[in-house]
Amino acid sequence: MILVTGGTGLVGAHLLIHLVENGEQVRAIYRKKNKIQKTKLLFEHYNKSALFDAIEWVQADILDIPSLEHAFVNISKVYHCAAVISFDPRDENLLRKTNIEGTANIVNFCLAKGVQKLCYVSSVAALGDLASHETIITEETEWNPEKHHNDYAISKYGAEMEIWRGQQEGLNVIIVNPGVILGPGFEDQGSGQLIKKIATGLLFYTKGTTGFVTVNDVVRIMRQLMESAINNERYILIAENIVFQDLFNTIADSVKAKRPSIEAKPYIMEITWRLYWFLSLFSGKTNNLSKDTVRSFLSKTKFSNEKIKTAINVSFTDVHQYIKENFSIN
């Protein structure tokens, strides 16, 4: 049987669909029962409601060791998708505890229970830092501890260290490092928040660059790697490196919204993140535009997907076409 953590999130929920429709026996853990509803709605979105009942749901928490005992009974493979994603500096402790300590617990259980293989969903945020002579980030780009990294990146890097510890102790592992993941069903998370903001009239764009990938490609490649003889490797999963302005325009056109028309210059972004920080002090709400978020929108970072394309001869979905097909308003 396969165990999936994070089955109530974007990647985990799509992974459950992919596994079940391919005839796998799947167990998924949840912390709060009401969270399962989002996954159920996603199955309905894809007209696969009949498959939902094939999932065995178990209440557990990756930080609660006794609850994991039951979850790991008769498990042969594990997809570890659970994580906290936040760029709010106030979430530093939560990020480190969940992403690093939680991953360590999963690794320890995999080792103790004789799990055959573990796939961990990391992030391009955990990849290395370009040296002066380098132009594109690969799986071999070295992490420079002397450079600034946000708390989320540090927590994912620390989680990867736990995965490699497991590998050194005899566990077969795969790490995937997706870029920004696009997919339907989760408007309150990641790219879903971005699409929602553009749909409601986002004014600003930047000319920064980063890697994007569709959620269906991510889960398809994860399963392919887990079913292959490949072990103890990490792979960047991006379809293409896209300028934010171009992506925003494609989203705006698809949702019948006005294209963002004002370039957010660095000085504007510097003022804006400080304003958001100040307002968050009084509102108590999560700061969704921190200094690190601003840096990511302005950075012109490019990632290579050559390793995964060579390893399993994969082809990626065109991101712009995917947006048009999955987020268009007729």
Secondary structure, DSSP 8 states (H G I E B T S, - for coil): -EEEE-TTSHHHHHHHHHHHHTT--EEEEESSGGGHHHHHHHHHHTT-HHHHTTSEEEE--TT-HHHHHHHTTT--EEEE--------GGGHHHHIIIIIIHHHHHHHHHHHTT-SEEEEE--GGGS----TT--SB-TT----TTS---HHHHHHHHHHHHHHHHHHTT-EEEEEEE-EEE-SS-TTSHHHHHHHHHHT---EE---EEEEEEHHHHHHHHHHHHHSS--SEEEEE-SEEEEHHHHHHHHHHHTT-----EE--HHHHHHHHHHHHHHHHHH----SS-HHHHHHHH-B--B--HHHHHHH------HHHHHHHHH---
